[in-house]
Amino acid sequence: MSTDFGDFSQGLTGKGGDKELQEFLMVEKQKAQFNAQIHEFNDFCWEKCVEKASNKLDSKTETCLTNCVDRFIDVSLLITNRFAQLLQKSGGM
Amino acid sequence: MDGVSGLSGAQKDELMDQVKQQIAVANAQELLTKMTEKCFKKCISKPGTSLDSSEQKCVAMCMDRYMDSWNLVSKAYSLRIQREQTNM
């Protein structure tokens, strides 16, 4: 899903911009980004955790899905931090 | 005409409703696309001349489970965001 209001909301911040609309679009943009993230998480956590579609998600699968989201965020934070450190060390930035 | 600033209150409400609706449609379409892809993969191992009843049952079940999973992931993600915000 590509919901990019970047240009649109920028256009609004200029002269004659409408505060209410600006705020509305910011909130909606955040909600859309949140939703897009869930779609992405669910996509690969489903692949990782769900073996067979049965009558119910068993508790093992549920735990796996929840852990999958948290560990992915952990990895993302870890890599971001380490990458920043590497950049600093190499004096690149 | 200076863009959206000239909108009346009612026009603004209508615009906001439209934006909301379009986002909801896009969201549903995304879910539909993903569900179709995932459940096809899970349930149809060898595409035959028709969808047999066991495949249909599997797809129906897979759909329900995919939505369960979506809700679970959504909950886990919101909880994590909350946790990160209190830790900041």
N, CA and C atoms of all chains as a GROMACS GRO file, in nm:
protein
  543
    1MET      N    1   0.086  -0.119   0.000
    1MET     CA    2   0.000   0.000   0.000
    1MET      C    3   0.089   0.124   0.000
    2SER      N    4   0.072   0.210  -0.094
    2SER     CA    5   0.152   0.332  -0.090
    2SER      C    6   0.061   0.450  -0.063
    3THR      N    7   0.068   0.497   0.060
    3THR     CA    8  -0.011   0.613   0.095
    3THR      C    9   0.087   0.722   0.133
    4ASP      N   10   0.131   0.792   0.037
    4ASP     CA   11   0.230   0.896   0.062
    4ASP      C   12   0.166   1.032   0.041
    5PHE      N   13   0.142   1.097   0.154
    5PHE     CA   14   0.079   1.228   0.146
    5PHE      C   15   0.183   1.339   0.150
    6GLY      N   16   0.308   1.300   0.138
    6GLY     CA   17   0.418   1.396   0.152
    6GLY      C   18   0.394   1.526   0.079
    7ASP      N   19   0.376   1.517  -0.051
    7ASP     CA   20   0.361   1.638  -0.130
    7ASP      C   21   0.234   1.714  -0.093
    8PHE      N   22   0.131   1.635  -0.072
    8PHE     CA   23   0.003   1.696  -0.043
    8PHE      C   24   0.007   1.776   0.087
    9SER      N   25   0.060   1.713   0.193
    9SER     CA   26   0.060   1.785   0.320
    9SER      C   27   0.160   1.901   0.316
   10GLN      N   28   0.265   1.885   0.234
   10GLN     CA   29   0.358   1.995   0.223
   10GLN      C   30   0.290   2.116   0.157
   11GLY      N   31   0.212   2.085   0.057
   11GLY     CA   32   0.138   2.191  -0.010
   11GLY      C   33   0.047   2.265   0.086
   12LEU      N   34  -0.002   2.192   0.185
   12LEU     CA   35  -0.093   2.252   0.280
   12LEU      C   36  -0.023   2.342   0.380
   13THR      N   37   0.105   2.311   0.406
   13THR     CA   38   0.173   2.389   0.509
   13THR      C   39   0.211   2.527   0.458
   14GLY      N   40   0.206   2.545   0.328
   14GLY     CA   41   0.240   2.674   0.271
   14GLY      C   42   0.138   2.779   0.309
   15LYS      N   43   0.142   2.890   0.243
   15LYS     CA   44   0.048   2.999   0.275
   15LYS      C   45  -0.096   2.951   0.260
   16GLY      N   46  -0.176   2.996   0.349
   16GLY     CA   47  -0.317   2.958   0.344
   16GLY      C   48  -0.342   2.815   0.381
   17GLY      N   49  -0.242   2.748   0.441
   17GLY     CA   50  -0.259   2.609   0.481
   17GLY      C   51  -0.367   2.596   0.586
   18ASP      N   52  -0.432   2.484   0.584
   18ASP     CA   53  -0.542   2.463   0.676
   18ASP      C   54  -0.496   2.374   0.791
   19LYS      N   55  -0.498   2.430   0.911
   19LYS     CA   56  -0.448   2.357   1.029
   19LYS      C   57  -0.522   2.226   1.050
   20GLU      N   58  -0.653   2.233   1.043
   20GLU     CA   59  -0.732   2.114   1.072
   20GLU      C   60  -0.701   2.002   0.973
   21LEU      N   61  -0.694   2.039   0.845
   21LEU     CA   62  -0.665   1.939   0.743
   21LEU      C   63  -0.524   1.884   0.758
   22GLN      N   64  -0.432   1.974   0.791
   22GLN     CA   65  -0.294   1.930   0.812
   22GLN      C   66  -0.287   1.823   0.919
   23GLU      N   67  -0.352   1.852   1.031
   23GLU     CA   68  -0.348   1.759   1.142
   23GLU      C   69  -0.415   1.627   1.105
   24PHE      N   70  -0.529   1.642   1.038
   24PHE     CA   71  -0.602   1.523   0.996
   24PHE      C   72  -0.514   1.433   0.909
   25LEU      N   73  -0.446   1.495   0.812
   25LEU     CA   74  -0.364   1.416   0.721
   25LEU      C   75  -0.246   1.353   0.791
   26MET      N   76  -0.191   1.424   0.889
   26MET     CA   77  -0.078   1.367   0.962
   26MET      C   78  -0.122   1.242   1.038
   27VAL      N   79  -0.235   1.253   1.105
   27VAL     CA   80  -0.285   1.138   1.181
   27VAL      C   81  -0.315   1.022   1.087
   28GLU      N   82  -0.382   1.053   0.976
   28GLU     CA   83  -0.417   0.946   0.882
   28GLU      C   84  -0.293   0.883   0.821
   29LYS      N   85  -0.194   0.965   0.797
   29LYS     CA   86  -0.070   0.913   0.742
   29LYS      C   87  -0.004   0.816   0.838
   30GLN      N   88  -0.003   0.856   0.965
   30GLN     CA   89   0.055   0.768   1.067
   30GLN      C   90  -0.021   0.637   1.077
   31LYS      N   91  -0.152   0.647   1.074
   31LYS     CA   92  -0.234   0.526   1.081
   31LYS      C   93  -0.205   0.434   0.962
   32ALA      N   94  -0.192   0.496   0.843
   32ALA     CA   95  -0.167   0.418   0.722
   32ALA      C   96  -0.030   0.351   0.729
   33GLN      N   97   0.069   0.424   0.783
   33GLN     CA   98   0.203   0.366   0.795
   33GLN      C   99   0.202   0.250   0.894
   34PHE      N  100   0.128   0.268   1.004
   34PHE     CA  101   0.115   0.162   1.102
   34PHE      C  102   0.053   0.038   1.038
   35ASN      N  103  -0.053   0.058   0.964
   35ASN     CA  104  -0.119  -0.053   0.896
   35ASN      C  105  -0.028  -0.122   0.795
   36ALA      N  106   0.045  -0.041   0.720
   36ALA     CA  107   0.135  -0.099   0.620
   36ALA      C  108   0.241  -0.185   0.687
   37GLN      N  109   0.288  -0.139   0.802
   37GLN     CA  110   0.387  -0.214   0.878
   37GLN      C  111   0.329  -0.349   0.924
   38ILE      N  112   0.205  -0.348   0.970
   38ILE     CA  113   0.143  -0.472   1.015
   38ILE      C  114   0.129  -0.570   0.898
   39HIS      N  115   0.091  -0.517   0.782
   39HIS     CA  116   0.082  -0.605   0.666
   39HIS      C  117   0.217  -0.672   0.640
   40GLU      N  118   0.322  -0.593   0.651
   40GLU     CA  119   0.455  -0.648   0.624
   40GLU      C  120   0.495  -0.752   0.728
   41PHE      N  121   0.476  -0.718   0.855
   41PHE     CA  122   0.507  -0.813   0.962
   41PHE      C  123   0.427  -0.941   0.944
   42ASN      N  124   0.299  -0.926   0.922
   42ASN     CA  125   0.213  -1.043   0.912
   42ASN      C  126   0.256  -1.130   0.794
   43ASP      N  127   0.300  -1.067   0.688
   43ASP     CA  128   0.346  -1.139   0.570
   43ASP      C  129   0.458  -1.237   0.607
   44PHE      N  130   0.566  -1.187   0.666
   44PHE     CA  131   0.674  -1.283   0.687
   44PHE      C  132   0.663  -1.362   0.816
   45CYS      N  133   0.590  -1.309   0.917
   45CYS     CA  134   0.572  -1.389   1.038
   45CYS      C  135   0.477  -1.506   1.012
   46TRP      N  136   0.385  -1.485   0.921
   46TRP     CA  137   0.297  -1.594   0.878
   46TRP      C  138   0.382  -1.706   0.816
   47GLU      N  139   0.474  -1.668   0.730
   47GLU     CA  140   0.562  -1.766   0.667
   47GLU      C  141   0.645  -1.841   0.771
   48LYS      N  142   0.691  -1.766   0.870
   48LYS     CA  143   0.778  -1.827   0.971
   48LYS      C  144   0.702  -1.914   1.069
   49CYS      N  145   0.580  -1.874   1.105
   49CYS     CA  146   0.514  -1.936   1.220
   49CYS      C  147   0.398  -2.030   1.187
   50VAL      N  148   0.330  -2.006   1.079
   50VAL     CA  149   0.208  -2.084   1.054
   50VAL      C  150   0.237  -2.199   0.957
   51GLU      N  151   0.230  -2.321   1.011
   51GLU     CA  152   0.259  -2.438   0.930
   51GLU      C  153   0.141  -2.475   0.842
   52LYS      N  154   0.029  -2.498   0.910
   52LYS     CA  155  -0.091  -2.539   0.838
   52LYS      C  156  -0.210  -2.460   0.889
   53ALA      N  157  -0.300  -2.426   0.799
   53ALA     CA  158  -0.420  -2.354   0.842
   53ALA      C  159  -0.516  -2.455   0.904
   54SER      N  160  -0.538  -2.442   1.035
   54SER     CA  161  -0.631  -2.534   1.100
   54SER      C  162  -0.749  -2.454   1.156
   55ASN      N  163  -0.824  -2.519   1.247
   55ASN     CA  164  -0.944  -2.454   1.299
   55ASN      C  165  -0.915  -2.330   1.383
   56LYS      N  166  -0.794  -2.328   1.438
   56LYS     CA  167  -0.764  -2.223   1.533
   56LYS      C  168  -0.614  -2.205   1.533
   57LEU      N  169  -0.568  -2.085   1.561
   57LEU     CA  170  -0.424  -2.068   1.579
   57LEU      C  171  -0.389  -2.128   1.715
   58ASP      N  172  -0.301  -2.228   1.718
   58ASP     CA  173  -0.269  -2.284   1.849
   58ASP      C  174  -0.176  -2.190   1.925
   59SER      N  175  -0.162  -2.219   2.056
   59SER     CA  176  -0.092  -2.123   2.140
   59SER      C  177   0.055  -2.111   2.100
   60LYS      N  178   0.111  -2.220   2.047
   60LYS     CA  179   0.250  -2.215   2.004
   60LYS      C  180   0.266  -2.116   1.888
   61THR      N  181   0.172  -2.125   1.794
   61THR     CA  182   0.176  -2.035   1.680
   61THR      C  183   0.155  -1.890   1.724
   62GLU      N  184   0.063  -1.871   1.818
   62GLU     CA  185   0.038  -1.735   1.867
   62GLU      C  186   0.162  -1.676   1.931
   63THR      N  187   0.229  -1.757   2.014
   63THR     CA  188   0.352  -1.710   2.077
   63THR      C  189   0.456  -1.677   1.972
   64CYS      N  190   0.467  -1.766   1.873
   64CYS     CA  191   0.564  -1.745   1.766
   64CYS      C  192   0.538  -1.614   1.693
   65LEU      N  193   0.412  -1.584   1.664
   65LEU     CA  194   0.378  -1.460   1.592
   65LEU      C  195   0.414  -1.337   1.674
   66THR      N  196   0.378  -1.342   1.802
   66THR     CA  197   0.408  -1.228   1.890
   66THR      C  198   0.559  -1.209   1.901
   67ASN      N  199   0.632  -1.320   1.924
   67ASN     CA  200   0.777  -1.311   1.934
   67ASN      C  201   0.839  -1.262   1.803
   68CYS      N  202   0.783  -1.308   1.694
   68CYS     CA  203   0.836  -1.271   1.562
   68CYS      C  204   0.836  -1.120   1.544
   69VAL      N  205   0.728  -1.055   1.584
   69VAL     CA  206   0.719  -0.910   1.571
   69VAL      C  207   0.824  -0.843   1.659
   70ASP      N  208   0.830  -0.887   1.787
   70ASP     CA  209   0.923  -0.824   1.880
   70ASP      C  210   1.068  -0.846   1.840
   71ARG      N  211   1.101  -0.969   1.799
   71ARG     CA  212   1.240  -0.997   1.762
   71ARG      C  213   1.278  -0.923   1.634
   72PHE      N  214   1.184  -0.909   1.544
   72PHE     CA  215   1.217  -0.834   1.421
   72PHE      C  216   1.253  -0.690   1.454
   73ILE      N  217   1.175  -0.631   1.545
   73ILE     CA  218   1.203  -0.493   1.584
   73ILE      C  219   1.338  -0.486   1.656
   74ASP      N  220   1.366  -0.587   1.742
   74ASP     CA  221   1.497  -0.593   1.808
   74ASP      C  222   1.610  -0.594   1.706
   75VAL      N  223   1.596  -0.681   1.607
   75VAL     CA  224   1.700  -0.692   1.505
   75VAL      C  225   1.715  -0.560   1.430
   76SER      N  226   1.602  -0.501   1.399
   76SER     CA  227   1.606  -0.374   1.327
   76SER      C  228   1.679  -0.266   1.408
   77LEU      N  229   1.650  -0.260   1.539
   77LEU     CA  230   1.716  -0.162   1.626
   77LEU      C  231   1.865  -0.193   1.639
   78LEU      N  232   1.896  -0.322   1.656
   78LEU     CA  233   2.035  -0.363   1.672
   78LEU      C  234   2.117  -0.324   1.550
   79ILE      N  235   2.064  -0.357   1.434
   79ILE     CA  236   2.136  -0.328   1.310
   79ILE      C  237   2.150  -0.178   1.289
   80THR      N  238   2.044  -0.105   1.318
   80THR     CA  239   2.050   0.040   1.302
   80THR      C  240   2.158   0.100   1.392
   81ASN      N  241   2.158   0.056   1.520
   81ASN     CA  242   2.257   0.109   1.613
   81ASN      C  243   2.399   0.072   1.574
   82ARG      N  244   2.417  -0.056   1.538
   82ARG     CA  245   2.550  -0.101   1.502
   82ARG      C  246   2.599  -0.032   1.376
   83PHE      N  247   2.510  -0.014   1.286
   83PHE     CA  248   2.546   0.054   1.160
   83PHE      C  249   2.589   0.198   1.188
   84ALA      N  250   2.515   0.261   1.278
   84ALA     CA  251   2.550   0.400   1.316
   84ALA      C  252   2.688   0.404   1.378
   85GLN      N  253   2.716   0.304   1.465
   85GLN     CA  254   2.848   0.298   1.528
   85GLN      C  255   2.957   0.279   1.425
   86LEU      N  256   2.932   0.190   1.329
   86LEU     CA  257   3.030   0.165   1.224
   86LEU      C  258   3.059   0.292   1.146
   87LEU      N  259   2.954   0.363   1.118
   87LEU     CA  260   2.972   0.488   1.043
   87LEU      C  261   3.055   0.587   1.121
   88GLN      N  262   3.024   0.594   1.252
   88GLN     CA  263   3.098   0.688   1.338
   88GLN      C  264   3.245   0.651   1.342
   89LYS      N  265   3.271   0.520   1.361
   89LYS     CA  266   3.409   0.473   1.374
   89LYS      C  267   3.489   0.503   1.248
   90SER      N  268   3.423   0.480   1.135
   90SER     CA  269   3.497   0.503   1.012
   90SER      C  270   3.506   0.652   0.980
   91GLY      N  271   3.445   0.731   1.066
   91GLY     CA  272   3.450   0.876   1.047
   91GLY      C  273   3.381   0.922   0.921
   92GLY      N  274   3.297   0.835   0.871
   92GLY     CA  275   3.230   0.865   0.746
   92GLY      C  276   3.132   0.980   0.757
   93MET      N  277   3.066   0.987   0.875
   93MET     CA  278   2.963   1.089   0.885
   93MET      C  279   2.971   1.166   1.015
   94MET      N  280  -0.793   3.117  -0.688
   94MET     CA  281  -0.821   2.997  -0.609
   94MET      C  282  -0.697   2.954  -0.534
   95ASP      N  283  -0.702   2.960  -0.403
   95ASP     CA  284  -0.581   2.922  -0.329
   95ASP      C  285  -0.596   2.783  -0.267
   96GLY      N  286  -0.609   2.683  -0.351
   96GLY     CA  287  -0.608   2.544  -0.308
   96GLY      C  288  -0.715   2.507  -0.210
   97VAL      N  289  -0.679   2.423  -0.112
   97VAL     CA  290  -0.778   2.367  -0.021
   97VAL      C  291  -0.822   2.465   0.087
   98SER      N  292  -0.752   2.578   0.099
   98SER     CA  293  -0.787   2.668   0.209
   98SER      C  294  -0.922   2.733   0.188
   99GLY      N  295  -0.968   2.731   0.062
   99GLY     CA  296  -1.096   2.794   0.036
   99GLY      C  297  -1.217   2.704   0.057
  100LEU      N  298  -1.194   2.589   0.120
  100LEU     CA  299  -1.304   2.494   0.138
  100LEU      C  300  -1.394   2.535   0.254
  101SER      N  301  -1.521   2.510   0.236
  101SER     CA  302  -1.613   2.534   0.347
  101SER      C  303  -1.605   2.417   0.444
  102GLY      N  304  -1.664   2.434   0.561
  102GLY     CA  305  -1.660   2.328   0.662
  102GLY      C  306  -1.714   2.197   0.611
  103ALA      N  307  -1.828   2.206   0.541
  103ALA     CA  308  -1.890   2.084   0.491
  103ALA      C  309  -1.803   2.017   0.385
  104GLN      N  310  -1.741   2.101   0.301
  104GLN     CA  311  -1.653   2.045   0.197
  104GLN      C  312  -1.532   1.977   0.259
  105LYS      N  313  -1.487   2.037   0.368
  105LYS     CA  314  -1.371   1.978   0.436
  105LYS      C  315  -1.408   1.843   0.496
  106ASP      N  316  -1.524   1.838   0.560
  106ASP     CA  317  -1.569   1.711   0.617
  106ASP      C  318  -1.578   1.604   0.509
  107GLU      N  319  -1.630   1.647   0.394
  107GLU     CA  320  -1.647   1.551   0.286
  107GLU      C  321  -1.512   1.501   0.236
  108LEU      N  322  -1.418   1.594   0.225
  108LEU     CA  323  -1.283   1.558   0.182
  108LEU      C  324  -1.220   1.459   0.279
  109MET      N  325  -1.236   1.487   0.408
  109MET     CA  326  -1.176   1.399   0.508
  109MET      C  327  -1.240   1.261   0.506
  110ASP      N  328  -1.372   1.259   0.488
  110ASP     CA  329  -1.440   1.130   0.477
  110ASP      C  330  -1.387   1.050   0.358
  111GLN      N  331  -1.369   1.122   0.247
  111GLN     CA  332  -1.321   1.054   0.126
  111GLN      C  333  -1.182   0.998   0.145
  112VAL      N  334  -1.096   1.076   0.208
  112VAL     CA  335  -0.960   1.029   0.234
  112VAL      C  336  -0.964   0.904   0.320
  113LYS      N  337  -1.045   0.910   0.426
  113LYS     CA  338  -1.057   0.795   0.516
  113LYS      C  339  -1.105   0.672   0.442
  114GLN      N  340  -1.203   0.693   0.358
  114GLN     CA  341  -1.260   0.580   0.286
  114GLN      C  342  -1.160   0.520   0.189
  115GLN      N  343  -1.086   0.606   0.121
  115GLN     CA  344  -0.987   0.557   0.026
  115GLN      C  345  -0.879   0.477   0.097
  116ILE      N  346  -0.840   0.523   0.215
  116ILE     CA  347  -0.739   0.450   0.292
  116ILE      C  348  -0.794   0.314   0.333
  117ALA      N  349  -0.920   0.313   0.377
  117ALA     CA  350  -0.981   0.187   0.418
  117ALA      C  351  -0.988   0.088   0.301
  118VAL      N  352  -1.021   0.139   0.183
  118VAL     CA  353  -1.027   0.053   0.065
  118VAL      C  354  -0.889  -0.002   0.032
  119ALA      N  355  -0.789   0.085   0.036
  119ALA     CA  356  -0.652   0.041   0.006
  119ALA      C  357  -0.607  -0.065   0.104
  120ASN      N  358  -0.645  -0.046   0.231
  120ASN     CA  359  -0.609  -0.141   0.335
  120ASN      C  360  -0.674  -0.277   0.309
  121ALA      N  361  -0.801  -0.275   0.276
  121ALA     CA  362  -0.873  -0.399   0.248
  121ALA      C  363  -0.815  -0.469   0.126
  122GLN      N  364  -0.777  -0.390   0.025
  122GLN     CA  365  -0.719  -0.449  -0.096
  122GLN      C  366  -0.587  -0.516  -0.067
  123GLU      N  367  -0.508  -0.450   0.018
  123GLU     CA  368  -0.379  -0.508   0.055
  123GLU      C  369  -0.399  -0.641   0.127
  124LEU      N  370  -0.493  -0.642   0.220
  124LEU     CA  371  -0.522  -0.765   0.295
  124LEU      C  372  -0.568  -0.876   0.201
  125LEU      N  373  -0.654  -0.838   0.109
  125LEU     CA  374  -0.709  -0.934   0.012
  125LEU      C  375  -0.599  -0.993  -0.075
  126THR      N  376  -0.512  -0.909  -0.123
  126THR     CA  377  -0.401  -0.955  -0.209
  126THR      C  378  -0.313  -1.053  -0.133
  127LYS      N  379  -0.276  -1.012  -0.011
  127LYS     CA  380  -0.187  -1.097   0.068
  127LYS      C  381  -0.253  -1.230   0.102
  128MET      N  382  -0.380  -1.223   0.143
  128MET     CA  383  -0.450  -1.344   0.181
  128MET      C  384  -0.459  -1.441   0.064
  129THR      N  385  -0.490  -1.388  -0.053
  129THR     CA  386  -0.500  -1.472  -0.171
  129THR      C  387  -0.368  -1.542  -0.200
  130GLU      N  388  -0.262  -1.463  -0.196
  130GLU     CA  389  -0.129  -1.516  -0.223
  130GLU      C  390  -0.090  -1.624  -0.121
  131LYS      N  391  -0.108  -1.592   0.008
  131LYS     CA  392  -0.067  -1.685   0.114
  131LYS      C  393  -0.151  -1.812   0.114
  132CYS      N  394  -0.281  -1.796   0.096
  132CYS     CA  395  -0.368  -1.913   0.106
  132CYS      C  396  -0.361  -1.999  -0.020
  133PHE      N  397  -0.333  -1.938  -0.131
  133PHE     CA  398  -0.309  -2.017  -0.252
  133PHE      C  399  -0.187  -2.105  -0.228
  134LYS      N  400  -0.083  -2.042  -0.176
  134LYS     CA  401   0.041  -2.112  -0.150
  134LYS      C  402   0.020  -2.227  -0.052
  135LYS      N  403  -0.059  -2.200   0.054
  135LYS     CA  404  -0.079  -2.301   0.158
  135LYS      C  405  -0.171  -2.413   0.113
  136CYS      N  406  -0.271  -2.382   0.037
  136CYS     CA  407  -0.379  -2.479   0.016
  136CYS      C  408  -0.378  -2.549  -0.119
  137ILE      N  409  -0.320  -2.486  -0.219
  137ILE     CA  410  -0.323  -2.548  -0.351
  137ILE      C  411  -0.182  -2.592  -0.389
  138SER      N  412  -0.156  -2.720  -0.363
  138SER     CA  413  -0.020  -2.768  -0.390
  138SER      C  414  -0.005  -2.801  -0.537
  139LYS      N  415  -0.108  -2.866  -0.591
  139LYS     CA  416  -0.106  -2.895  -0.735
  139LYS      C  417  -0.236  -2.846  -0.795
  140PRO      N  418  -0.235  -2.737  -0.868
  140PRO     CA  419  -0.359  -2.683  -0.924
  140PRO      C  420  -0.426  -2.784  -1.018
  141GLY      N  421  -0.547  -2.826  -0.983
  141GLY     CA  422  -0.619  -2.921  -1.067
  141GLY      C  423  -0.715  -2.851  -1.160
  142THR      N  424  -0.808  -2.925  -1.216
  142THR     CA  425  -0.902  -2.866  -1.312
  142THR      C  426  -1.009  -2.782  -1.244
  143SER      N  427  -1.029  -2.806  -1.112
  143SER     CA  428  -1.121  -2.720  -1.036
  143SER      C  429  -1.075  -2.714  -0.892
  144LEU      N  430  -1.133  -2.620  -0.816
  144LEU     CA  431  -1.102  -2.615  -0.674
  144LEU      C  432  -1.184  -2.724  -0.607
  145ASP      N  433  -1.120  -2.830  -0.557
  145ASP     CA  434  -1.202  -2.933  -0.493
  145ASP      C  435  -1.242  -2.888  -0.352
  146SER      N  436  -1.332  -2.967  -0.292
  146SER     CA  437  -1.393  -2.918  -0.167
  146SER      C  438  -1.291  -2.908  -0.054
  147SER      N  439  -1.192  -2.995  -0.055
  147SER     CA  440  -1.093  -2.985   0.053
  147SER      C  441  -1.008  -2.860   0.035
  148GLU      N  442  -0.981  -2.824  -0.089
  148GLU     CA  443  -0.907  -2.701  -0.114
  148GLU      C  444  -0.989  -2.579  -0.072
  149GLN      N  445  -1.117  -2.584  -0.104
  149GLN     CA  446  -1.204  -2.472  -0.066
  149GLN      C  447  -1.210  -2.456   0.085
  150LYS      N  448  -1.220  -2.572   0.154
  150LYS     CA  449  -1.224  -2.568   0.299
  150LYS      C  450  -1.094  -2.510   0.354
  151CYS      N  451  -0.985  -2.556   0.297
  151CYS     CA  452  -0.853  -2.508   0.341
  151CYS      C  453  -0.843  -2.356   0.321
  152VAL      N  454  -0.887  -2.308   0.206
  152VAL     CA  455  -0.878  -2.164   0.178
  152VAL      C  456  -0.962  -2.084   0.278
  153ALA      N  457  -1.083  -2.136   0.305
  153ALA     CA  458  -1.170  -2.065   0.400
  153ALA      C  459  -1.104  -2.058   0.538
  154MET      N  460  -1.046  -2.170   0.579
  154MET     CA  461  -0.982  -2.174   0.710
  154MET      C  462  -0.859  -2.084   0.712
  155CYS      N  463  -0.782  -2.093   0.605
  155CYS     CA  464  -0.661  -2.013   0.594
  155CYS      C  465  -0.692  -1.863   0.605
  156MET      N  466  -0.799  -1.822   0.538
  156MET     CA  467  -0.843  -1.682   0.544
  156MET      C  468  -0.867  -1.638   0.688
  157ASP      N  469  -0.945  -1.722   0.760
  157ASP     CA  470  -0.976  -1.688   0.899
  157ASP      C  471  -0.850  -1.679   0.983
  158ARG      N  472  -0.759  -1.777   0.962
  158ARG     CA  473  -0.635  -1.777   1.039
  158ARG      C  474  -0.547  -1.659   1.001
  159TYR      N  475  -0.548  -1.621   0.875
  159TYR     CA  476  -0.464  -1.507   0.834
  159TYR      C  477  -0.511  -1.379   0.903
  160MET      N  478  -0.643  -1.366   0.915
  160MET     CA  479  -0.696  -1.247   0.984
  160MET      C  480  -0.669  -1.253   1.133
  161ASP      N  481  -0.678  -1.374   1.192
  161ASP     CA  482  -0.639  -1.390   1.333
  161ASP      C  483  -0.495  -1.344   1.351
  162SER      N  484  -0.412  -1.394   1.263
  162SER     CA  485  -0.270  -1.361   1.270
  162SER      C  486  -0.248  -1.211   1.257
  163TRP      N  487  -0.321  -1.150   1.165
  163TRP     CA  488  -0.309  -1.005   1.144
  163TRP      C  489  -0.342  -0.929   1.272
  164ASN      N  490  -0.450  -0.971   1.336
  164ASN     CA  491  -0.490  -0.904   1.460
  164ASN      C  492  -0.388  -0.923   1.572
  165LEU      N  493  -0.333  -1.042   1.576
  165LEU     CA  494  -0.231  -1.071   1.677
  165LEU      C  495  -0.106  -0.987   1.655
  166VAL      N  496  -0.063  -0.982   1.531
  166VAL     CA  497   0.054  -0.903   1.496
  166VAL      C  498   0.030  -0.755   1.526
  167SER      N  499  -0.091  -0.710   1.494
  167SER     CA  500  -0.127  -0.572   1.521
  167SER      C  501  -0.118  -0.541   1.670
  168LYS      N  502  -0.166  -0.635   1.752
  168LYS     CA  503  -0.163  -0.616   1.897
  168LYS      C  504  -0.019  -0.613   1.947
  169ALA      N  505   0.061  -0.709   1.898
  169ALA     CA  506   0.201  -0.716   1.941
  169ALA      C  507   0.276  -0.588   1.904
  170TYR      N  508   0.249  -0.539   1.784
  170TYR     CA  509   0.317  -0.418   1.736
  170TYR      C  510   0.275  -0.295   1.817
  171SER      N  511   0.145  -0.282   1.846
  171SER     CA  512   0.101  -0.166   1.926
  171SER      C  513   0.161  -0.171   2.066
  172LEU      N  514   0.163  -0.291   2.125
  172LEU     CA  515   0.221  -0.305   2.259
  172LEU      C  516   0.367  -0.264   2.257
  173ARG      N  517   0.438  -0.306   2.153
  173ARG     CA  518   0.580  -0.273   2.143
  173ARG      C  519   0.600  -0.122   2.131
  174ILE      N  520   0.517  -0.059   2.049
  174ILE     CA  521   0.528   0.086   2.033
  174ILE      C  522   0.505   0.155   2.166
  175GLN      N  523   0.403   0.108   2.238
  175GLN     CA  524   0.376   0.166   2.370
  175GLN      C  525   0.495   0.151   2.463
  176ARG      N  526   0.554   0.030   2.462
  176ARG     CA  527   0.669   0.003   2.548
  176ARG      C  528   0.786   0.094   2.511
  177GLU      N  529   0.810   0.106   2.382
  177GLU     CA  530   0.922   0.190   2.338
  177GLU      C  531   0.901   0.335   2.378
  178GLN      N  532   0.775   0.377   2.375
  178GLN     CA  533   0.747   0.517   2.408
  178GLN      C  534   0.767   0.545   2.556
  179THR      N  535   0.732   0.448   2.641
  179THR     CA  536   0.752   0.471   2.784
  179THR      C  537   0.899   0.461   2.821
  180ASN      N  538   0.978   0.389   2.738
  180ASN     CA  539   1.121   0.376   2.766
  180ASN      C  540   1.202   0.497   2.721
  181MET      N  541   1.140   0.583   2.646
  181MET     CA  542   1.216   0.694   2.589
  181MET      C  543   1.241   0.806   2.689
   0.00000   0.00000   0.00000
